[in-house]
Amino acid sequence: MENTSEHNYMTLEDQAEFLPTHWMRVGQLEKAGVPCRRGPFVEHEKQLIDDAIKRYQKEHNLDDNQLDDLIHPDAPNGSGSGFWSYVARAVPQRGVKSIFYYVRRARDGLGKGGKWGPAEDEQLRTAVQKHGNDWLAVADLVKRSPADCSDRYRQHVQYKGTKRKGVWSSEEDSQLLHVIEELAREGRTDLSARGYWVSVSKALGATRTPKQCQNKWSQTLKGNIENEGKTRCWKYEDSYILICKIASLDLDEEADIDWKSLSDPSWNMWSGNFLQRKWKRLKASCNVDDGVKCHRDIIHHLVTRTKPTLRADTSSSSTLPTHNESVRLSEAK
């Protein structure tokens, strides 16, 4: 990776040139000081991508089969790099790698989608035994996309028969902490590094998936350590604080939220991923009949609905927004 210091004060023009030409994950871009958007693609971004693909197809006189070959090559040889940079230039603040994965999933010619059945899982297991991590070959046998096959195998099939569900035992907690400490002694201290949680899962005997291990650490163990072992449960007032914090960002799109920035030592010990999941639950409680349509509508609805209940059911807390701030946030557009 390039020296990151030169990107700390990147202009919009530099950013517009950098993102379409550097195949880096969002985490890598952020570490390099390159501003970028993360999270699901919103509708106007999807439209920009579709329009760019159509323009490229027309400018290069490609039929549908030739276009599909660019998106889903028989072998990953980088021949479509010009195509991907072209599309990425049409979408501000998105990295080319994010666009690559989005388009391949959205325009998957193999995938039938939907829930995986036991027979398909067994077919996937057999295909992986035959072809290993050659996901193109695996996908050809299973008739699902390479990404679907990879995700399903790594998150489910390979753990079948060993994966535990439900509450972690105190012994499991201790084992997880021990593994993280051992990896730190080996110099592996970046918990966001690619493959880190896969290594943790393997060290635990594949009894918990990488995602389970990561969630357990970020939602409970990390906070317990930072708070000297005191477990802090999510309360109703925390939902209100989260809503107000999101309102104070004054954003038009949820996709622009930097969830890590919501961390506040005086309030919470939760990770950005945990706060994002809490927000999704709050958002799901909004009824379309209430006139809730866009991100700002959701915020306004939740602030005005939650505040009266909070005042009736909870005592005052120094961590809660002030009355004036609450009024201001409840009037967010």
Secondary structure, DSSP 8 states (H G I E B T S, - for coil): ---SGGGTT--HHHHHHHTTT----HHHHHHTT-----SS--HHHHHHHHHHHHHHHHHTT--HHHHHHHHS-SS--STTHHHHHHHHTTSTT--HHHHHHHHHHHT-SS---S---HHHHHHHHHHHHHHTT-HHHHHHHHTS-HHHHHHHHHHTGGGTTT---SS--HHHHHHHHHHHHHHHHTT---TTSTTHHHHHHHHTTTSS-HHHHHHHIIIIIHHHHHTTT------HHHHHHHHHHHHHT--S-GGG--GGGG--TTT----HHHHHHHHHHHHHT--GGGT--SHHHHHHHHHHHHHHHHHHHS---TTS--HHHHHHHHT--
